[in-house]
């Protein structure tokens, strides 16, 4: 996988992980009520759920490219369109209070809650199909690239939420994140637009 493509993938995954939402609320809840260890366990469990979706997406796209190349090319455009849709939604979204009271507060439930909030979110499957279709090369995709594409979002998501759990011990990170929620959403929208535009230009060129 080319370095420029990998950096683009890293940027999108990082911004996606940073975007405030239900996953952040769950990790915050366990961090604030079950301590740093509970938050870290929840973060790792969430990363596993994200990694599972990434693995399913990359396996499905690899088979689609080999058996139905025309449909795969159409999927690339559909993926670019979906990224633009995500950009629009992210740009227009306002700041909202994260409802951390809905998450479980016991350490035993940290694994279950972290994994469930990721795995029970079908939007993740659509997101990874749309995202990964932009980076799959023509022809057979090497196993090494498949591993990189699955490991990248898994590691980034896990590390980000582990960092959230660590920062929550200071109880200053949550107000900062909420106050900068609009900026994060705008940056994520711009990242989606850049990626989608690059893909469309490459396909037409």
GROMACS elastic network, one bead per residue, 0.5 to 0.9 nm:
[ bonds ]
;  ai    aj funct       b0    kb
    1     4     6  0.85302   500
    1     5     6  0.68756   500
    1     6     6  0.65872   500
    1   135     6  0.84994   500
    1   136     6  0.89664   500
    1   137     6  0.86370   500
    1   142     6  0.88957   500
    1   144     6  0.83285   500
    1   145     6  0.57315   500
    1   148     6  0.80884   500
    1   149     6  0.88369   500
    2     5     6  0.53661   500
    2     6     6  0.62343   500
    2     7     6  0.86882   500
    3     6     6  0.50264   500
    3     7     6  0.60637   500
    3     8     6  0.85585   500
    4     7     6  0.51461   500
    4     8     6  0.62482   500
    4     9     6  0.86680   500
    5     8     6  0.50726   500
    5     9     6  0.62193   500
    5    10     6  0.86091   500
    5   135     6  0.69155   500
    6    10     6  0.60779   500
    6    11     6  0.85654   500
    6   135     6  0.85614   500
    6   148     6  0.85179   500
    6   149     6  0.81634   500
    6   152     6  0.86051   500
    7    11     6  0.60962   500
    7    12     6  0.86716   500
    8    11     6  0.51057   500
    8    12     6  0.63256   500
    8    13     6  0.86263   500
    8   191     6  0.87938   500
    8   195     6  0.75857   500
    9    12     6  0.53102   500
    9    13     6  0.61153   500
    9    14     6  0.84474   500
    9   131     6  0.81320   500
    9   132     6  0.85483   500
    9   135     6  0.82361   500
    9   149     6  0.80911   500
    9   152     6  0.78383   500
    9   153     6  0.82304   500
   10    13     6  0.51910   500
   10    14     6  0.59167   500
   10    15     6  0.85201   500
   10   152     6  0.67380   500
   10   153     6  0.73513   500
   10   156     6  0.77516   500
   11    14     6  0.51623   500
   11    15     6  0.61491   500
   11    16     6  0.84389   500
   11   191     6  0.77087   500
   12    15     6  0.52583   500
   12    16     6  0.59789   500
   12    17     6  0.85506   500
   12   131     6  0.86467   500
   12   188     6  0.74555   500
   12   191     6  0.65205   500
   12   192     6  0.72495   500
   12   195     6  0.84548   500
   13    17     6  0.60771   500
   13    18     6  0.85849   500
   13   152     6  0.77842   500
   13   153     6  0.55771   500
   13   154     6  0.89991   500
   13   156     6  0.68828   500
   13   157     6  0.75145   500
   14    17     6  0.51497   500
   14    18     6  0.62236   500
   14    19     6  0.87389   500
   14   153     6  0.77688   500
   14   156     6  0.62237   500
   14   157     6  0.72303   500
   14   160     6  0.78910   500
   15    18     6  0.50384   500
   15    19     6  0.62070   500
   15   184     6  0.75534   500
   15   185     6  0.85755   500
   15   187     6  0.76877   500
   15   188     6  0.56376   500
   15   191     6  0.80975   500
   16    19     6  0.53018   500
   16    20     6  0.87719   500
   16   157     6  0.85541   500
   16   188     6  0.69448   500
   17    20     6  0.79869   500
   17    23     6  0.88721   500
   17    24     6  0.87289   500
   17   153     6  0.85451   500
   17   156     6  0.74639   500
   17   157     6  0.55445   500
   17   158     6  0.88920   500
   17   160     6  0.68191   500
   17   161     6  0.80256   500
   18    21     6  0.88901   500
   18    24     6  0.83751   500
   18   157     6  0.85080   500
   18   160     6  0.72787   500
   18   161     6  0.86110   500
   18   184     6  0.74256   500
   18   188     6  0.89545   500
   19    24     6  0.82958   500
   19   181     6  0.75516   500
   19   184     6  0.63796   500
   19   185     6  0.65183   500
   19   188     6  0.76473   500
   20    23     6  0.76808   500
   20    24     6  0.59071   500
   20    25     6  0.79085   500
   20    96     6  0.89226   500
   20    98     6  0.76694   500
   20   177     6  0.77548   500
   20   178     6  0.79332   500
   20   181     6  0.67841   500
   20   184     6  0.83075   500
   20   185     6  0.84270   500
   21    24     6  0.54888   500
   21    25     6  0.64369   500
   21    26     6  0.89981   500
   21    98     6  0.68268   500
   22    26     6  0.62902   500
   22    27     6  0.87891   500
   22    98     6  0.73682   500
   22    99     6  0.78794   500
   22   100     6  0.82058   500
   22   103     6  0.88628   500
   22   117     6  0.72577   500
   23    26     6  0.52582   500
   23    27     6  0.64110   500
   23    28     6  0.85989   500
   23    43     6  0.89567   500
   23    46     6  0.78243   500
   23   114     6  0.74450   500
   23   117     6  0.60868   500
   23   118     6  0.71028   500
   23   161     6  0.88261   500
   24    27     6  0.52302   500
   24    28     6  0.59917   500
   24    29     6  0.84783   500
   24    98     6  0.80468   500
   24   100     6  0.84017   500
   24   161     6  0.74736   500
   24   164     6  0.82013   500
   25    28     6  0.51203   500
   25    29     6  0.60649   500
   25    30     6  0.87621   500
   25    98     6  0.59042   500
   25    99     6  0.63021   500
   25   101     6  0.82019   500
   25   102     6  0.81990   500
   25   103     6  0.70524   500
   26    29     6  0.51378   500
   26    30     6  0.64046   500
   26    31     6  0.85669   500
   26    39     6  0.86520   500
   26    42     6  0.78651   500
   26    43     6  0.89958   500
   26    99     6  0.88467   500
   26   100     6  0.63174   500
   26   101     6  0.87003   500
   26   102     6  0.78817   500
   26   103     6  0.51219   500
   26   104     6  0.73725   500
   26   105     6  0.89166   500
   26   110     6  0.85094   500
   26   113     6  0.70735   500
   26   114     6  0.69137   500
   26   117     6  0.77873   500
   27    30     6  0.53540   500
   27    31     6  0.60354   500
   27    32     6  0.85397   500
   27    38     6  0.84756   500
   27    39     6  0.54955   500
   27    40     6  0.79865   500
   27    41     6  0.89947   500
   27    42     6  0.59855   500
   27    43     6  0.62743   500
   27    46     6  0.87167   500
   27   100     6  0.85939   500
   27   103     6  0.83598   500
   27   110     6  0.82278   500
   27   113     6  0.87058   500
   27   114     6  0.71687   500
   27   161     6  0.69320   500
   27   162     6  0.86522   500
   27   164     6  0.75633   500
   27   165     6  0.67661   500
   28    31     6  0.50111   500
   28    32     6  0.59551   500
   28    33     6  0.83943   500
   28    39     6  0.69510   500
   28   100     6  0.67361   500
   28   103     6  0.87499   500
   28   161     6  0.89173   500
   28   164     6  0.73667   500
   28   165     6  0.67546   500
   28   168     6  0.70686   500
   28   174     6  0.80091   500
   29    32     6  0.52802   500
   29    33     6  0.59643   500
   29    34     6  0.78472   500
   29    39     6  0.77902   500
   29   100     6  0.53605   500
   29   101     6  0.69665   500
   29   102     6  0.83421   500
   29   103     6  0.59969   500
   29   104     6  0.70149   500
   29   105     6  0.62549   500
   30    33     6  0.52459   500
   30    34     6  0.50616   500
   30    35     6  0.68023   500
   30    36     6  0.80640   500
   30    37     6  0.87429   500
   30    38     6  0.55492   500
   30    40     6  0.86317   500
   30    41     6  0.89193   500
   30    42     6  0.71296   500
   30   103     6  0.76060   500
   30   104     6  0.68883   500
   30   105     6  0.53577   500
   30   106     6  0.69940   500
   30   107     6  0.69810   500
   30   109     6  0.87433   500
   30   110     6  0.65471   500
   30   165     6  0.83073   500
   31    34     6  0.55741   500
   31    36     6  0.52549   500
   31    37     6  0.74255   500
   31    38     6  0.58222   500
   31    40     6  0.75626   500
   31    42     6  0.84767   500
   31   105     6  0.85934   500
   31   164     6  0.83639   500
   31   165     6  0.54043   500
   31   166     6  0.80609   500
   31   168     6  0.63929   500
   31   169     6  0.74740   500
   32    35     6  0.57835   500
   32    36     6  0.76728   500
   32    38     6  0.87811   500
   32    39     6  0.77893   500
   32   105     6  0.83465   500
   32   165     6  0.83381   500
   32   168     6  0.67110   500
   32   169     6  0.73661   500
   32   171     6  0.80986   500
   33    36     6  0.89490   500
   33    38     6  0.82549   500
   33    39     6  0.88114   500
   33   104     6  0.89085   500
   33   105     6  0.55205   500
   33   106     6  0.73406   500
   33   107     6  0.85816   500
   34    37     6  0.72901   500
   34    38     6  0.51328   500
   34    39     6  0.70709   500
   34   105     6  0.61699   500
   34   106     6  0.59037   500
   34   107     6  0.55846   500
   34   110     6  0.86833   500
   35    38     6  0.54642   500
   35    39     6  0.64873   500
   35    40     6  0.88834   500
   35   107     6  0.83466   500
   35   165     6  0.83692   500
   35   168     6  0.88632   500
   35   169     6  0.76006   500
   36    39     6  0.51638   500
   36    40     6  0.62370   500
   36    41     6  0.86956   500
   36   165     6  0.58071   500
   36   166     6  0.61536   500
   36   167     6  0.88999   500
   36   168     6  0.76947   500
   36   169     6  0.66233   500
   37    40     6  0.51580   500
   37    41     6  0.61857   500
   37    42     6  0.85873   500
   37   107     6  0.81248   500
   37   165     6  0.80822   500
   37   166     6  0.88671   500
   38    41     6  0.51929   500
   38    42     6  0.61851   500
   38    43     6  0.86010   500
   38   105     6  0.88820   500
   38   106     6  0.78477   500
   38   107     6  0.50850   500
   38   108     6  0.81870   500
   38   109     6  0.88552   500
   38   110     6  0.61099   500
   38   111     6  0.86145   500
   38   165     6  0.82651   500
   39    42     6  0.50853   500
   39    43     6  0.61090   500
   39    44     6  0.87325   500
   39   107     6  0.82693   500
   39   110     6  0.72532   500
   39   161     6  0.80878   500
   39   162     6  0.71203   500
   39   164     6  0.80940   500
   39   166     6  0.78794   500
   39   168     6  0.87364   500
   40    44     6  0.62113   500
   40    45     6  0.85179   500
   40   110     6  0.87321   500
   40   158     6  0.87911   500
   40   161     6  0.73850   500
   40   162     6  0.51023   500
   40   163     6  0.83117   500
   40   164     6  0.85373   500
   40   165     6  0.57656   500
   40   166     6  0.76929   500
   41    44     6  0.52851   500
   41    45     6  0.61616   500
   41    46     6  0.85848   500
   41   107     6  0.82081   500
   41   110     6  0.61967   500
   41   111     6  0.61466   500
   41   114     6  0.79819   500
   41   162     6  0.82829   500
   42    45     6  0.51124   500
   42    46     6  0.61037   500
   42    47     6  0.86475   500
   42   107     6  0.84951   500
   42   109     6  0.83720   500
   42   111     6  0.52068   500
   42   112     6  0.78694   500
   42   113     6  0.68910   500
   42   115     6  0.75738   500
   42   161     6  0.83252   500
   42   162     6  0.84218   500
   42   165     6  0.88115   500
   43    46     6  0.50948   500
   43    47     6  0.62515   500
   43    48     6  0.87788   500
   43   110     6  0.84254   500
   43   111     6  0.83505   500
   43   114     6  0.62788   500
   43   115     6  0.86363   500
   43   157     6  0.80256   500
   43   158     6  0.56503   500
   43   159     6  0.78612   500
   43   160     6  0.81299   500
   43   162     6  0.54421   500
   43   163     6  0.88572   500
   43   164     6  0.84904   500
   43   165     6  0.75822   500
   44    47     6  0.50378   500
   44    48     6  0.63724   500
   44    49     6  0.88702   500
   44   111     6  0.79995   500
   44   114     6  0.75802   500
   44   115     6  0.84343   500
   44   157     6  0.85223   500
   44   158     6  0.53254   500
   44   159     6  0.80981   500
   44   161     6  0.77988   500
   44   162     6  0.72236   500
   45    48     6  0.51375   500
   45    49     6  0.65524   500
   45    50     6  0.88810   500
   45   110     6  0.77909   500
   45   111     6  0.52901   500
   45   112     6  0.75292   500
   45   113     6  0.80695   500
   45   114     6  0.50196   500
   45   116     6  0.86452   500
   45   118     6  0.88975   500
   45   158     6  0.80573   500
   46    49     6  0.51448   500
   46    50     6  0.63739   500
   46    51     6  0.86335   500
   46   111     6  0.78113   500
   46   112     6  0.88828   500
   46   113     6  0.79371   500
   46   116     6  0.75440   500
   46   117     6  0.71433   500
   46   118     6  0.58573   500
   46   119     6  0.82031   500
   46   154     6  0.89435   500
   46   157     6  0.78019   500
   46   158     6  0.69535   500
   46   161     6  0.83528   500
   47    50     6  0.50526   500
   47    51     6  0.60437   500
   47    52     6  0.86163   500
   47   114     6  0.79909   500
   47   115     6  0.75074   500
   47   118     6  0.79724   500
   47   153     6  0.82190   500
   47   154     6  0.52927   500
   47   155     6  0.70268   500
   47   156     6  0.81993   500
   47   157     6  0.54897   500
   47   159     6  0.83561   500
   47   161     6  0.83406   500
   48    52     6  0.61903   500
   48    53     6  0.88147   500
   48   114     6  0.87159   500
   48   115     6  0.66985   500
   48   118     6  0.85131   500
   48   119     6  0.88938   500
   48   154     6  0.67252   500
   48   158     6  0.79014   500
   49    52     6  0.52145   500
   49    53     6  0.65963   500
   49    54     6  0.87802   500
   49   114     6  0.78229   500
   49   116     6  0.73220   500
   49   117     6  0.81776   500
   49   118     6  0.52635   500
   49   119     6  0.51330   500
   49   120     6  0.88438   500
   49   154     6  0.83924   500
   50    53     6  0.53220   500
   50    54     6  0.62724   500
   50    55     6  0.87395   500
   50   115     6  0.81213   500
   50   118     6  0.59149   500
   50   119     6  0.68953   500
   50   124     6  0.75339   500
   50   153     6  0.73576   500
   50   154     6  0.59694   500
   50   157     6  0.75402   500
   50   158     6  0.88385   500
   51    55     6  0.61156   500
   51    56     6  0.86594   500
   51   150     6  0.62899   500
   51   151     6  0.70320   500
   51   152     6  0.88038   500
   51   153     6  0.68728   500
   51   155     6  0.82911   500
   51   157     6  0.88141   500
   52    55     6  0.51155   500
   52    56     6  0.62863   500
   52    57     6  0.86080   500
   52   119     6  0.79273   500
   52   150     6  0.84103   500
   52   154     6  0.84734   500
   53    56     6  0.51727   500
   53    57     6  0.61083   500
   53    58     6  0.86739   500
   53   118     6  0.86613   500
   53   119     6  0.72821   500
   53   124     6  0.68417   500
   53   125     6  0.58062   500
   53   128     6  0.73881   500
   53   150     6  0.88039   500
   54    57     6  0.51276   500
   54    58     6  0.62180   500
   54    59     6  0.86723   500
   54   124     6  0.83617   500
   54   125     6  0.74494   500
   54   128     6  0.60425   500
   54   129     6  0.82302   500
   54   132     6  0.85815   500
   54   149     6  0.78420   500
   54   150     6  0.53571   500
   54   151     6  0.83684   500
   54   153     6  0.75390   500
   54   154     6  0.78042   500
   55    58     6  0.53173   500
   55    59     6  0.62267   500
   55    60     6  0.85859   500
   55   146     6  0.83968   500
   55   147     6  0.86269   500
   55   149     6  0.85438   500
   55   150     6  0.56635   500
   55   151     6  0.87725   500
   56    59     6  0.53208   500
   56    60     6  0.61376   500
   56    61     6  0.86219   500
   56   125     6  0.81386   500
   57    60     6  0.52299   500
   57    61     6  0.61330   500
   57    62     6  0.86002   500
   57   125     6  0.66695   500
   57   126     6  0.84793   500
   57   128     6  0.60929   500
   57   129     6  0.54525   500
   57   132     6  0.76225   500
   57   150     6  0.89030   500
   58    61     6  0.51724   500
   58    62     6  0.61042   500
   58    63     6  0.87572   500
   58   128     6  0.80640   500
   58   129     6  0.74364   500
   58   132     6  0.68804   500
   58   133     6  0.84462   500
   58   136     6  0.88522   500
   58   146     6  0.68569   500
   58   149     6  0.78091   500
   58   150     6  0.73637   500
   59    62     6  0.52354   500
   59    63     6  0.64805   500
   59    64     6  0.87334   500
   59   146     6  0.83542   500
   60    63     6  0.53921   500
   60    64     6  0.62393   500
   60    65     6  0.87664   500
   60   129     6  0.84955   500
   61    65     6  0.61220   500
   61    66     6  0.87532   500
   61    72     6  0.77245   500
   61   129     6  0.72357   500
   61   132     6  0.79734   500
   61   133     6  0.69696   500
   61   136     6  0.82956   500
   62    65     6  0.53116   500
   62    66     6  0.65742   500
   62    67     6  0.88780   500
   62   136     6  0.80495   500
   62   140     6  0.77031   500
   62   141     6  0.71509   500
   63    66     6  0.53529   500
   63    67     6  0.61885   500
   63    68     6  0.82004   500
   64    67     6  0.53561   500
   64    68     6  0.54313   500
   64    69     6  0.68513   500
   64    71     6  0.75702   500
   64    72     6  0.61084   500
   65    68     6  0.56927   500
   65    70     6  0.81832   500
   65    71     6  0.78699   500
   65    72     6  0.53681   500
   65    73     6  0.81953   500
   65   136     6  0.88173   500
   65   138     6  0.82194   500
   65   139     6  0.77942   500
   65   140     6  0.83412   500
   66    69     6  0.61412   500
   66    72     6  0.86902   500
   66   139     6  0.74238   500
   66   140     6  0.74586   500
   67    72     6  0.89423   500
   68    71     6  0.54260   500
   68    72     6  0.62482   500
   68    73     6  0.88823   500
   69    73     6  0.62428   500
   69    74     6  0.86848   500
   70    73     6  0.51519   500
   70    74     6  0.63655   500
   70    75     6  0.86015   500
   71    74     6  0.50199   500
   71    75     6  0.60988   500
   71    76     6  0.87326   500
   72    76     6  0.64087   500
   72   133     6  0.80261   500
   73    76     6  0.51120   500
   73    77     6  0.68498   500
   73    78     6  0.87773   500
   73   133     6  0.87943   500
   73   203     6  0.87511   500
   74    77     6  0.53347   500
   74    78     6  0.62212   500
   74    79     6  0.85466   500
   75    79     6  0.58268   500
   75    80     6  0.84279   500
   75   129     6  0.87268   500
   75   130     6  0.77728   500
   75   133     6  0.71682   500
   76    79     6  0.50097   500
   76    80     6  0.62248   500
   76    81     6  0.86284   500
   76   130     6  0.72787   500
   76   131     6  0.89904   500
   76   133     6  0.55585   500
   76   134     6  0.61167   500
   76   199     6  0.79784   500
   76   200     6  0.85132   500
   76   203     6  0.86274   500
   77    80     6  0.50233   500
   77    81     6  0.61716   500
   77    82     6  0.85833   500
   77   130     6  0.89916   500
   77   134     6  0.88168   500
   77   196     6  0.87224   500
   77   199     6  0.80758   500
   77   200     6  0.69836   500
   77   203     6  0.84488   500
   78    81     6  0.50221   500
   78    82     6  0.61722   500
   78    83     6  0.86608   500
   78   130     6  0.73894   500
   79    83     6  0.62045   500
   79    84     6  0.86651   500
   79   126     6  0.87117   500
   79   127     6  0.84000   500
   79   129     6  0.72180   500
   79   131     6  0.67129   500
   79   132     6  0.86745   500
   79   133     6  0.67886   500
   79   134     6  0.73918   500
   79   196     6  0.80140   500
   80    83     6  0.50833   500
   80    84     6  0.63647   500
   80    85     6  0.86784   500
   80   130     6  0.68235   500
   80   131     6  0.80570   500
   80   133     6  0.87853   500
   80   134     6  0.76049   500
   80   192     6  0.87454   500
   80   193     6  0.87351   500
   80   195     6  0.78186   500
   80   197     6  0.75658   500
   80   199     6  0.68317   500
   80   200     6  0.70492   500
   81    84     6  0.50923   500
   81    85     6  0.62576   500
   81    86     6  0.87284   500
   81   130     6  0.86594   500
   81   196     6  0.71665   500
   82    86     6  0.61848   500
   82    87     6  0.84991   500
   82   126     6  0.87191   500
   82   127     6  0.81581   500
   82   130     6  0.67163   500
   82   196     6  0.85720   500
   83    87     6  0.61335   500
   83    88     6  0.86657   500
   83   127     6  0.80488   500
   83   130     6  0.69809   500
   83   131     6  0.76195   500
   83   189     6  0.88180   500
   83   192     6  0.55493   500
   83   193     6  0.70170   500
   83   195     6  0.78885   500
   83   196     6  0.60722   500
   84    88     6  0.62314   500
   84    89     6  0.86537   500
   84   189     6  0.81114   500
   84   192     6  0.62792   500
   84   193     6  0.57284   500
   84   195     6  0.89178   500
   84   196     6  0.64359   500
   84   197     6  0.86225   500
   85    88     6  0.51120   500
   85    89     6  0.62743   500
   85    90     6  0.85701   500
   85   192     6  0.88198   500
   86    89     6  0.50761   500
   86    90     6  0.59806   500
   86    91     6  0.84232   500
   86   188     6  0.89281   500
   86   189     6  0.70283   500
   86   192     6  0.71195   500
   86   193     6  0.88647   500
   87    90     6  0.51180   500
   87    91     6  0.59705   500
   87    92     6  0.85255   500
   87   185     6  0.87198   500
   87   186     6  0.83234   500
   87   188     6  0.70310   500
   87   190     6  0.67239   500
   87   191     6  0.78339   500
   87   192     6  0.54017   500
   87   193     6  0.61826   500
   88    91     6  0.51524   500
   88    92     6  0.61180   500
   88    93     6  0.84410   500
   88   189     6  0.66610   500
   88   193     6  0.88307   500
   89    92     6  0.52901   500
   89    93     6  0.59191   500
   89   185     6  0.89553   500
   89   189     6  0.78210   500
   90    93     6  0.52507   500
   90    94     6  0.84553   500
   90   182     6  0.89204   500
   90   184     6  0.89593   500
   90   185     6  0.52111   500
   90   186     6  0.65087   500
   90   187     6  0.87644   500
   90   188     6  0.68394   500
   90   189     6  0.53457   500
   91    94     6  0.82473   500
   91   182     6  0.83383   500
   91   185     6  0.60374   500
   91   186     6  0.50939   500
   91   187     6  0.83247   500
   91   188     6  0.79588   500
   91   189     6  0.54260   500
   91   190     6  0.81226   500
   92   185     6  0.84869   500
   92   186     6  0.83635   500
   93    96     6  0.86596   500
   93   182     6  0.77299   500
   93   185     6  0.73094   500
   93   186     6  0.88108   500
   94   181     6  0.81008   500
   94   182     6  0.63356   500
   94   185     6  0.84107   500
   95   178     6  0.73617   500
   95   179     6  0.81399   500
   95   180     6  0.85804   500
   95   181     6  0.58355   500
   95   182     6  0.57618   500
   95   185     6  0.88662   500
   96    99     6  0.89711   500
   96   178     6  0.78782   500
   96   181     6  0.81570   500
   97   100     6  0.88962   500
   97   178     6  0.72753   500
   98   101     6  0.87424   500
   98   178     6  0.79860   500
   99   102     6  0.62026   500
   99   103     6  0.81886   500
  100   103     6  0.58031   500
  100   104     6  0.88765   500
  101   104     6  0.78730   500
  101   105     6  0.86072   500
  103   113     6  0.74983   500
  104   107     6  0.84436   500
  104   109     6  0.64294   500
  104   110     6  0.73175   500
  104   113     6  0.70181   500
  105   108     6  0.87766   500
  105   109     6  0.73736   500
  105   110     6  0.77820   500
  106   109     6  0.55291   500
  106   110     6  0.67507   500
  107   110     6  0.51177   500
  107   111     6  0.79606   500
  108   111     6  0.68990   500
  108   112     6  0.79224   500
  109   112     6  0.52008   500
  109   113     6  0.58918   500
  109   114     6  0.83504   500
  110   113     6  0.52164   500
  110   114     6  0.58867   500
  110   115     6  0.84564   500
  111   114     6  0.53225   500
  111   115     6  0.61750   500
  111   116     6  0.83920   500
  112   115     6  0.54627   500
  112   116     6  0.58974   500
  112   117     6  0.85118   500
  113   116     6  0.51168   500
  113   117     6  0.59819   500
  113   118     6  0.86615   500
  114   117     6  0.56236   500
  114   118     6  0.68034   500
  114   119     6  0.88530   500
  115   118     6  0.54710   500
  115   119     6  0.59863   500
  115   120     6  0.82544   500
  116   119     6  0.50578   500
  116   120     6  0.54438   500
  116   121     6  0.80715   500
  117   120     6  0.56959   500
  117   121     6  0.64582   500
  118   121     6  0.54728   500
  118   122     6  0.84988   500
  118   124     6  0.75254   500
  119   122     6  0.73226   500
  119   124     6  0.79717   500
  120   123     6  0.89089   500
  120   124     6  0.88610   500
  121   124     6  0.59085   500
  121   125     6  0.78888   500
  122   125     6  0.54427   500
  122   126     6  0.68984   500
  122   127     6  0.88027   500
  123   126     6  0.51518   500
  123   127     6  0.60031   500
  123   128     6  0.86402   500
  124   128     6  0.61230   500
  124   129     6  0.85439   500
  125   128     6  0.53418   500
  125   129     6  0.62184   500
  125   130     6  0.85830   500
  126   129     6  0.52056   500
  126   130     6  0.60946   500
  126   131     6  0.84652   500
  127   130     6  0.51860   500
  127   131     6  0.59689   500
  127   132     6  0.84359   500
  128   132     6  0.56587   500
  128   133     6  0.80918   500
  129   132     6  0.54200   500
  129   133     6  0.59454   500
  129   134     6  0.88505   500
  130   133     6  0.55658   500
  130   134     6  0.70808   500
  131   134     6  0.57323   500
  131   135     6  0.74618   500
  131   195     6  0.89559   500
  132   135     6  0.53779   500
  132   136     6  0.64739   500
  132   149     6  0.76583   500
  133   136     6  0.56417   500
  133   137     6  0.89580   500
  134   137     6  0.85647   500
  134   195     6  0.83548   500
  134   196     6  0.82684   500
  134   199     6  0.63653   500
  135   149     6  0.87715   500
  135   199     6  0.88498   500
  136   139     6  0.87655   500
  136   140     6  0.89789   500
  136   141     6  0.68900   500
  136   145     6  0.87519   500
  136   146     6  0.89422   500
  137   140     6  0.75503   500
  137   141     6  0.64426   500
  138   141     6  0.76544   500
  141   144     6  0.83334   500
  141   145     6  0.67016   500
  141   146     6  0.69834   500
  142   145     6  0.53827   500
  142   146     6  0.65328   500
  142   147     6  0.88475   500
  143   146     6  0.50206   500
  143   147     6  0.62178   500
  143   148     6  0.86352   500
  144   147     6  0.51560   500
  144   148     6  0.62474   500
  144   149     6  0.87031   500
  145   149     6  0.60666   500
  145   150     6  0.85623   500
  146   149     6  0.51869   500
  146   150     6  0.62403   500
  146   151     6  0.84553   500
  147   150     6  0.52860   500
  147   151     6  0.58597   500
  147   152     6  0.83644   500
  148   151     6  0.51027   500
  148   152     6  0.58165   500
  148   153     6  0.89777   500
  149   152     6  0.54965   500
  149   153     6  0.72404   500
  150   153     6  0.62749   500
  150   154     6  0.65298   500
  150   155     6  0.88486   500
  151   154     6  0.50563   500
  151   155     6  0.58540   500
  151   156     6  0.83256   500
  152   155     6  0.54528   500
  152   156     6  0.60695   500
  152   157     6  0.84734   500
  153   156     6  0.50988   500
  153   157     6  0.58242   500
  153   158     6  0.83367   500
  154   157     6  0.53811   500
  154   158     6  0.61476   500
  154   159     6  0.85873   500
  155   158     6  0.51518   500
  155   159     6  0.59781   500
  155   160     6  0.84245   500
  156   159     6  0.52303   500
  156   160     6  0.59983   500
  156   161     6  0.86413   500
  157   160     6  0.52478   500
  157   161     6  0.63307   500
  157   162     6  0.85407   500
  158   161     6  0.54560   500
  158   162     6  0.60522   500
  158   163     6  0.85362   500
  159   162     6  0.50205   500
  159   163     6  0.60616   500
  159   164     6  0.85693   500
  160   163     6  0.50773   500
  160   164     6  0.62721   500
  160   165     6  0.87786   500
  161   165     6  0.61628   500
  161   166     6  0.85453   500
  162   165     6  0.50310   500
  162   166     6  0.62679   500
  162   167     6  0.86327   500
  163   166     6  0.50316   500
  163   167     6  0.60606   500
  163   168     6  0.84611   500
  164   167     6  0.51341   500
  164   168     6  0.60277   500
  164   169     6  0.89888   500
  164   173     6  0.77179   500
  164   174     6  0.87331   500
  165   168     6  0.52168   500
  165   169     6  0.70912   500
  166   169     6  0.57992   500
  166   170     6  0.80483   500
  167   170     6  0.57397   500
  167   171     6  0.71424   500
  167   172     6  0.75945   500
  167   173     6  0.59918   500
  167   174     6  0.86202   500
  168   172     6  0.69025   500
  168   173     6  0.59744   500
  168   174     6  0.70588   500
  169   172     6  0.82660   500
  169   173     6  0.87331   500
  170   173     6  0.71083   500
  171   174     6  0.65675   500
  171   175     6  0.81281   500
  172   175     6  0.59589   500
  172   176     6  0.66617   500
  172   177     6  0.89887   500
  173   176     6  0.51378   500
  173   177     6  0.61192   500
  173   178     6  0.86584   500
  174   177     6  0.51693   500
  174   178     6  0.62288   500
  174   179     6  0.85999   500
  175   178     6  0.51689   500
  175   179     6  0.60514   500
  175   180     6  0.85903   500
  176   179     6  0.51479   500
  176   180     6  0.61791   500
  176   181     6  0.84892   500
  177   180     6  0.51960   500
  177   181     6  0.58968   500
  177   184     6  0.87418   500
  178   181     6  0.50708   500
  178   182     6  0.83130   500
  179   182     6  0.76034   500
  179   183     6  0.87026   500
  180   183     6  0.53394   500
  180   184     6  0.63173   500
  180   185     6  0.87589   500
  181   184     6  0.51953   500
  181   185     6  0.62462   500
  181   186     6  0.87378   500
  182   185     6  0.51419   500
  182   186     6  0.62515   500
  182   187     6  0.87284   500
  183   186     6  0.51377   500
  183   187     6  0.62267   500
  183   188     6  0.85812   500
  184   187     6  0.52112   500
  184   188     6  0.61453   500
  184   189     6  0.86264   500
  185   188     6  0.51054   500
  185   189     6  0.61774   500
  185   190     6  0.87532   500
  186   189     6  0.50673   500
  186   190     6  0.63327   500
  186   191     6  0.87043   500
  187   190     6  0.51604   500
  187   191     6  0.62332   500
  187   192     6  0.87326   500
  188   191     6  0.50724   500
  188   192     6  0.63005   500
  188   193     6  0.87590   500
  189   192     6  0.51931   500
  189   193     6  0.63463   500
  189   194     6  0.87889   500
  190   193     6  0.50950   500
  190   194     6  0.62175   500
  190   195     6  0.86691   500
  191   194     6  0.52263   500
  191   195     6  0.62648   500
  191   196     6  0.86369   500
  192   195     6  0.52570   500
  192   196     6  0.60981   500
  192   197     6  0.84943   500
  193   196     6  0.51932   500
  193   197     6  0.59483   500
  193   198     6  0.84378   500
  194   197     6  0.52302   500
  194   198     6  0.60959   500
  194   199     6  0.86728   500
  195   198     6  0.51889   500
  195   199     6  0.63005   500
  195   200     6  0.87895   500
  196   199     6  0.52102   500
  196   200     6  0.62982   500
  196   201     6  0.87068   500
  197   200     6  0.52080   500
  197   201     6  0.61633   500
  197   202     6  0.85308   500
  198   201     6  0.52548   500
  198   202     6  0.61103   500
  198   203     6  0.86465   500
  199   202     6  0.50986   500
  199   203     6  0.61564   500
  199   204     6  0.86459   500
  200   203     6  0.51686   500
  200   204     6  0.61762   500
  200   205     6  0.84145   500
  201   204     6  0.52381   500
  201   205     6  0.58431   500
  202   205     6  0.51366   500
